[in-house]
Amino acid sequence: MKKILLSLVILASTFTSCTSSDDNSTAAVVTGEITGPIAADKVFPLGTYTLKGIVKINSGVTVTFDAGSTITCDKTTGDNALVVLNGGKLIINGTASQPVVFTEKSGIPGSWGGIIMYGDAPIKAIGGVTTSTSEDGNALPYGGTNPAHNGGSLNYVRVEYAGAKLADGTKENNGFTFYSCGTGTTLDHLVSYKGADDGYEFFGGTVSMTNAISYGNYDDAFDWQDGWQGQNNSNWYALQVTKGNYGMEIECSNNNNSFWPKVTNITLKRAVGCTPEVAGDVQIDAIQFKKEANGDYSNIVIDGYTTYTEGATTYQGAAIKIQDATTNTNQVNGSKIKLTNVKITNTAVNILGASVGTPAEPLTVVFPDGQFTTSTTATGASLTNGAWSTVGGVSLIQ
């Protein structure tokens, strides 16, 4: 058998590929180091790579990963993250049987910064401003006037052990973080696995996400603010194990808006024995609304948000928690929050209002007719298991 050794130089790194001409088949074995900034278009063929540093994809540059690749970083070398700057594109062509996996050597949650993407779609941050500065340690501007922003396409991608605090040590990151990304961006069949912060967080923008799993993340499974308004979201699945806060933490940065996101087919599960991320900060509800949060959510399964005892106090977990009086007045009473076809099991209460005022009294939360409906037949997320949703031989869909 005749073998030809090919030398590929990508990102100032050397990769080797062996091909066989006897049976017209190709068996590529590619290895190398990925460093940044990436200033020219690059395609990473099937292989095993090391991501080193905070690697930024520059504006005007497209970076592509072929199916089946594994990209590993090592926290002992310093801060690591993959950052798509506004105007750059990340194309990840994973498949159900050959996902692209980003992971970290130690396997410890909070060991790197995950995938971070910037765009110039509209936002409404605190004070109603239309631009803001990122909180990921990069301190970059985000927000703009381009709702159709296209940051690329992420298909069948798993991010493991992310959530590191970068730069000054106070900035937090998630498995996936999207700053003002637009409708031209595709987010489909994603997994955020055992991170130390949120599974996914959106800071404004118009992008939508389909077929997403958040498994074992220490903070919230799904989180957003700054007026995120994605309209075509579906099949979101969360399983909180060991540590975890809210299934969905929803806020609108204190802006009372007439727009909101829409999500269909949601499953939020909390395993027996799962505790809040930090003692003394009791966040045990399935869906929390605060700071003028709103939205339209349907076909929802909520399970396991039961009571939690810390010290001498027992707290009730709720399917729906309204955190402040303003949100209750403007969003609940104003019919800007809609939750329909909701199946609730093993959960302490359906709806709970936070205690506010002096002396503290619980909010009375009453949804207008048709804005909150329960069901025994809701199905929640509908996902097909495969290699993309399996880690260590265990399915993440349970």
C-alpha positions as CSV (number, residue, x, y, z in Angstrom):
1,M,0.0,0.0,0.0
2,K,1.4,3.3,-1.0
3,K,1.1,6.1,1.5
4,I,1.5,9.8,0.8
5,L,2.4,12.1,3.6
6,L,0.8,15.5,3.2
7,S,1.9,18.5,5.3
8,L,-0.8,21.1,6.0
9,V,0.1,24.4,7.5
10,I,-2.9,25.9,9.2
11,L,-2.7,28.8,11.8
12,A,1.1,28.4,11.9
13,S,0.6,24.8,13.0
14,T,1.5,21.5,11.3
15,F,-1.0,18.8,10.6
16,T,-0.5,15.4,8.9
17,S,-2.9,13.5,6.7
18,C,-2.5,9.9,5.5
19,T,-4.4,8.8,2.4
20,S,-4.6,5.4,0.7
21,S,-4.8,5.2,-3.1
22,D,-5.3,1.3,-3.2
23,D,-9.0,1.3,-2.4
24,N,-9.9,4.9,-3.2
25,S,-10.7,5.5,0.5
26,T,-9.4,8.3,2.6
27,A,-8.5,8.1,6.3
28,A,-7.4,11.5,7.5
29,V,-5.7,11.9,10.9
30,V,-5.1,15.6,11.5
31,T,-3.7,17.2,14.6
32,G,-2.6,20.7,15.4
33,E,-2.7,23.8,17.6
34,I,-5.3,26.6,17.1
35,T,-4.1,30.1,18.1
36,G,-5.3,33.5,17.3
37,P,-6.2,36.0,16.1
38,I,-7.4,34.3,13.0
39,A,-7.0,36.8,10.2
40,A,-7.7,34.7,7.1
41,D,-10.3,32.1,6.1
42,K,-9.5,28.7,7.5
43,V,-11.0,25.2,7.2
44,F,-10.2,22.6,9.8
45,P,-10.6,19.1,8.4
46,L,-11.6,16.2,10.6
47,G,-9.1,15.9,13.3
48,T,-8.0,16.5,16.9
49,Y,-6.9,20.0,17.8
50,T,-5.6,22.0,20.7
51,L,-7.2,25.4,21.3
52,K,-4.7,27.7,23.0
53,G,-5.5,31.2,24.3
54,I,-8.5,33.4,23.7
55,V,-8.7,32.8,20.0
56,K,-10.6,35.5,18.1
57,I,-12.0,35.2,14.6
58,N,-11.6,38.6,13.0
59,S,-14.3,40.5,11.1
60,G,-14.5,39.4,7.5
61,V,-13.0,36.0,8.3
62,T,-14.8,32.6,8.1
63,V,-13.6,29.6,10.1
64,T,-15.0,26.2,9.3
65,F,-14.8,22.9,11.3
66,D,-15.6,19.7,9.6
67,A,-17.7,17.0,11.2
68,G,-16.3,14.7,13.9
69,S,-13.5,17.0,15.1
70,T,-12.5,17.3,18.8
71,I,-11.0,20.6,20.0
72,T,-9.4,20.5,23.5
73,C,-8.0,23.3,25.6
74,D,-5.9,23.1,28.9
75,K,-6.6,25.6,31.7
76,T,-3.1,25.2,33.0
77,T,-1.9,27.2,29.9
78,G,-4.0,30.2,30.8
79,D,-7.4,31.6,29.7
80,N,-9.0,29.9,26.7
81,A,-12.1,30.7,24.6
82,L,-13.2,30.8,21.0
83,V,-14.5,34.3,20.1
84,V,-16.3,35.2,16.9
85,L,-16.0,39.0,16.5
86,N,-18.7,41.0,14.9
87,G,-18.4,40.5,11.1
88,G,-16.6,37.1,11.5
89,K,-18.3,33.8,10.9
90,L,-17.9,30.4,12.5
91,I,-19.2,27.4,10.5
92,I,-19.4,24.1,12.4
93,N,-20.6,21.2,10.2
94,G,-21.2,18.6,12.8
95,T,-23.7,15.8,12.3
96,A,-25.8,13.6,14.7
97,S,-23.2,10.8,14.4
98,Q,-20.2,13.0,14.2
99,P,-20.6,16.1,16.4
100,V,-17.9,18.7,16.8
101,V,-16.8,18.7,20.5
102,F,-15.1,21.5,22.3
103,T,-13.7,20.3,25.7
104,E,-11.1,20.9,28.3
105,K,-8.4,18.5,29.5
106,S,-9.2,18.4,33.2
107,G,-12.9,17.8,32.8
108,I,-13.6,20.3,35.6
109,P,-16.6,22.7,35.1
110,G,-15.4,26.3,34.7
111,S,-12.1,25.5,33.0
112,W,-12.5,27.7,29.9
113,G,-14.6,30.4,28.3
114,G,-16.6,28.4,25.8
115,I,-17.9,29.8,22.4
116,I,-18.6,33.5,22.4
117,M,-20.2,35.2,19.4
118,Y,-20.7,39.0,18.7
119,G,-23.0,40.6,16.3
120,D,-24.7,44.0,15.6
121,A,-28.4,43.1,15.9
122,P,-30.6,45.3,18.1
123,I,-30.4,45.3,21.9
124,K,-32.0,47.2,24.8
125,A,-29.7,47.2,27.7
126,I,-30.1,48.9,31.1
127,G,-31.5,52.4,30.7
128,G,-32.8,51.6,27.2
129,V,-29.4,52.0,25.5
130,T,-28.8,50.3,22.2
131,T,-25.1,49.5,22.7
132,S,-23.3,48.1,25.7
133,T,-20.0,46.5,26.7
134,S,-19.6,42.7,27.1
135,E,-19.2,41.2,30.5
136,D,-17.1,38.2,29.3
137,G,-13.7,39.7,30.1
138,N,-13.1,40.9,26.5
139,A,-15.0,44.2,27.3
140,L,-16.1,44.5,23.7
141,P,-19.0,46.6,22.4
142,Y,-22.2,44.9,21.2
143,G,-25.5,46.1,19.8
144,G,-26.5,47.7,16.5
145,T,-29.2,48.1,13.9
146,N,-28.8,44.9,11.8
147,P,-31.4,42.3,12.9
148,A,-30.2,40.0,10.1
149,H,-26.7,39.7,11.4
150,N,-25.0,36.4,10.3
151,G,-22.3,35.0,12.6
152,G,-22.3,31.7,10.8
153,S,-23.9,28.3,11.5
154,L,-23.4,26.0,14.5
155,N,-24.7,22.5,13.8
156,Y,-24.3,19.6,16.2
157,V,-21.8,21.2,18.5
158,R,-21.0,20.2,22.1
159,V,-19.2,22.5,24.5
160,E,-18.0,20.8,27.7
161,Y,-16.7,22.2,31.1
162,A,-16.9,25.9,30.2
163,G,-17.9,28.9,32.4
164,A,-14.5,30.2,33.3
165,K,-13.9,33.7,34.6
166,L,-11.6,35.4,32.1
167,A,-9.3,38.4,32.2
168,D,-9.7,40.2,35.6
169,G,-11.2,37.1,37.3
170,T,-14.7,38.7,37.8
171,K,-16.2,38.2,34.4
172,E,-18.2,35.1,33.8
173,N,-18.8,33.1,30.7
174,N,-21.1,30.3,29.7
175,G,-21.1,27.2,27.4
176,F,-22.4,29.4,24.6
177,T,-22.7,33.2,24.8
178,F,-24.4,35.3,22.1
179,Y,-24.0,39.1,22.1
180,S,-26.5,40.8,19.8
181,C,-26.5,38.0,17.2
182,G,-29.0,38.1,14.4
183,T,-31.5,36.0,12.4
184,G,-28.9,35.1,9.8
185,T,-27.1,33.0,12.4
186,T,-28.0,29.3,12.7
187,L,-27.9,27.6,16.1
188,D,-29.1,24.0,15.8
189,H,-28.4,20.8,17.8
190,L,-26.2,22.3,20.5
191,V,-25.1,20.8,23.8
192,S,-23.8,22.7,26.8
193,Y,-22.4,20.1,29.2
194,K,-21.3,20.6,32.8
195,G,-20.3,24.2,32.8
196,A,-19.8,26.4,35.9
197,D,-22.2,29.1,34.7
198,D,-25.2,29.2,32.4
199,G,-25.6,26.7,29.6
200,Y,-26.6,29.4,27.1
201,E,-26.9,33.2,27.5
202,F,-28.3,35.7,25.0
203,F,-27.5,39.5,25.3
204,G,-30.1,41.0,23.1
205,G,-30.3,40.2,19.4
206,T,-32.8,38.4,17.2
207,V,-31.1,35.0,16.7
208,S,-33.1,31.8,17.4
209,M,-31.9,28.4,18.7
210,T,-33.4,25.0,18.0
211,N,-32.7,21.5,19.5
212,A,-30.6,22.6,22.4
213,I,-29.5,20.6,25.5
214,S,-28.3,22.1,28.8
215,Y,-26.9,19.3,31.0
216,G,-25.4,19.8,34.5
217,N,-24.6,23.5,34.3
218,Y,-24.1,25.1,37.7
219,D,-26.1,28.3,37.1
220,D,-29.1,28.6,34.8
221,A,-29.8,26.2,32.0
222,F,-31.0,29.1,29.7
223,D,-30.6,32.8,30.4
224,W,-31.1,36.1,28.6
225,Q,-31.3,39.9,29.0
226,D,-31.0,43.1,27.0
227,G,-34.2,42.6,25.0
228,W,-33.4,39.3,23.3
229,Q,-36.3,38.6,20.9
230,G,-35.6,35.4,19.0
231,Q,-38.9,34.2,17.4
232,N,-38.2,30.7,16.1
233,N,-36.9,28.8,19.1
234,S,-37.9,25.2,19.7
235,N,-36.9,21.9,21.5
236,W,-35.0,23.1,24.5
237,Y,-34.1,20.5,27.0
238,A,-32.5,21.0,30.4
239,L,-31.5,18.5,33.1
240,Q,-30.0,20.1,36.2
241,V,-27.9,17.7,38.3
242,T,-25.7,18.1,41.4
243,K,-25.7,22.0,41.3
244,G,-28.1,24.3,39.4
245,N,-30.1,27.5,39.7
246,Y,-33.1,28.4,37.5
247,G,-34.1,26.3,34.5
248,M,-34.7,29.6,32.6
249,E,-33.7,33.0,34.0
250,I,-35.5,35.7,32.0
251,E,-35.1,39.4,32.3
252,C,-35.3,42.4,30.0
253,S,-32.9,44.8,31.7
254,N,-35.7,46.9,33.3
255,N,-37.2,47.8,29.9
256,N,-40.9,47.5,29.5
257,N,-41.1,46.4,25.8
258,S,-43.8,45.4,23.4
259,F,-41.6,42.7,21.9
260,W,-40.5,39.4,23.3
261,P,-39.0,36.0,22.4
262,K,-41.1,32.9,21.5
263,V,-40.1,29.3,22.5
264,T,-42.0,26.1,21.9
265,N,-41.4,22.6,23.2
266,I,-39.5,23.1,26.4
267,T,-38.4,20.5,29.0
268,L,-36.9,21.6,32.3
269,K,-35.9,18.9,34.8
270,R,-34.2,19.1,38.2
271,A,-32.7,15.8,39.5
272,V,-33.3,14.7,43.1
273,G,-30.6,16.2,45.3
274,C,-29.7,19.0,43.0
275,T,-28.8,22.1,45.1
276,P,-28.4,25.8,44.3
277,E,-25.0,26.8,43.0
278,V,-24.1,28.8,46.1
279,A,-25.4,28.3,49.6
280,G,-27.5,31.2,50.8
281,D,-28.5,32.2,47.3
282,V,-31.6,30.1,46.9
283,Q,-32.6,29.8,43.2
284,I,-34.6,26.7,42.7
285,D,-37.5,27.6,40.4
286,A,-38.1,26.3,36.9
287,I,-38.7,29.7,35.2
288,Q,-38.0,33.0,36.8
289,F,-39.2,36.3,35.4
290,K,-37.6,39.6,36.6
291,K,-36.7,43.1,35.5
292,E,-39.6,43.4,33.0
293,A,-39.1,40.0,31.5
294,N,-41.8,38.7,29.1
295,G,-42.3,36.2,26.3
296,D,-44.5,33.5,24.7
297,Y,-43.8,29.9,25.8
298,S,-45.8,26.8,24.9
299,N,-45.8,23.0,25.3
300,I,-43.7,22.9,28.4
301,V,-42.8,20.0,30.7
302,I,-41.5,21.0,34.2
303,D,-40.4,18.3,36.7
304,G,-38.5,18.2,40.0
305,Y,-38.5,21.7,41.2
306,T,-39.6,20.7,44.7
307,T,-38.8,22.0,48.2
308,Y,-35.2,22.7,49.3
309,T,-34.1,23.0,52.9
310,E,-31.1,25.1,54.0
311,G,-30.5,25.5,57.7
312,A,-33.8,25.8,59.5
313,T,-35.7,27.1,56.4
314,T,-37.5,25.1,53.8
315,Y,-38.1,26.9,50.5
316,Q,-40.7,26.0,47.9
317,G,-39.6,25.5,44.3
318,A,-42.0,26.9,41.8
319,A,-42.8,26.2,38.1
320,I,-43.1,30.0,37.6
321,K,-41.5,32.6,39.8
322,I,-42.3,36.4,39.5
323,Q,-39.4,38.2,41.2
324,D,-40.5,41.8,41.5
325,A,-43.6,44.0,41.6
326,T,-42.8,45.9,38.4
327,T,-42.6,42.7,36.4
328,N,-45.9,41.6,37.9
329,T,-47.6,44.8,37.1
330,N,-46.4,45.5,33.6
331,Q,-45.7,42.0,32.2
332,V,-48.1,39.6,34.0
333,N,-51.0,41.9,34.4
334,G,-50.2,43.5,31.0
335,S,-50.6,40.1,29.3
336,K,-47.0,40.2,28.0
337,I,-46.1,36.8,29.6
338,K,-47.8,33.8,28.1
339,L,-47.3,30.2,29.2
340,T,-49.6,27.6,27.7
341,N,-49.9,23.8,27.7
342,V,-47.7,23.5,30.8
343,K,-47.3,20.1,32.5
344,I,-46.0,20.3,36.0
345,T,-44.9,17.4,38.2
346,N,-42.9,16.9,41.4
347,T,-42.8,20.7,41.9
348,A,-43.9,22.4,45.1
349,V,-46.1,25.2,43.6
350,N,-47.2,26.3,40.2
351,I,-46.9,30.0,40.6
352,L,-45.0,32.0,43.2
353,G,-44.5,35.7,43.8
354,A,-41.3,36.9,45.6
355,S,-41.6,38.6,48.9
356,V,-41.2,42.4,48.5
357,G,-41.6,45.6,50.4
358,T,-41.2,46.4,54.1
359,P,-42.4,44.5,55.9
360,A,-41.9,41.8,53.2
361,E,-45.1,40.4,51.7
362,P,-45.4,37.9,48.9
363,L,-46.6,39.2,45.5
364,T,-50.0,38.1,44.5
365,V,-49.6,36.8,41.0
366,V,-52.7,36.2,38.9
367,F,-52.3,35.6,35.2
368,P,-55.1,37.0,32.9
369,D,-57.4,34.5,31.3
370,G,-55.5,32.4,28.7
371,Q,-52.1,33.6,29.6
372,F,-51.2,30.6,31.8
373,T,-52.7,27.2,31.1
374,T,-51.7,23.8,32.5
375,S,-52.1,20.4,30.9
376,T,-51.5,16.7,31.5
377,T,-50.6,16.0,27.9
378,A,-47.7,18.4,27.1
379,T,-44.8,16.7,25.6
380,G,-42.0,19.2,25.9
381,A,-38.8,19.0,23.9
382,S,-38.7,16.3,21.1
383,L,-35.1,15.3,20.4
384,T,-33.5,12.3,18.7
385,N,-30.6,10.8,20.7
386,G,-27.3,10.1,19.1
387,A,-23.6,10.6,19.4
388,W,-24.2,14.4,19.6
389,S,-26.2,14.0,22.8
390,T,-24.2,11.2,24.5
391,V,-21.2,11.6,26.8
392,G,-19.2,8.6,28.2
393,G,-21.9,6.2,26.8
394,V,-24.7,8.0,28.8
395,S,-27.5,9.8,27.0
396,L,-28.1,13.4,28.2
397,I,-31.8,13.1,27.3
398,Q,-33.4,11.4,30.3
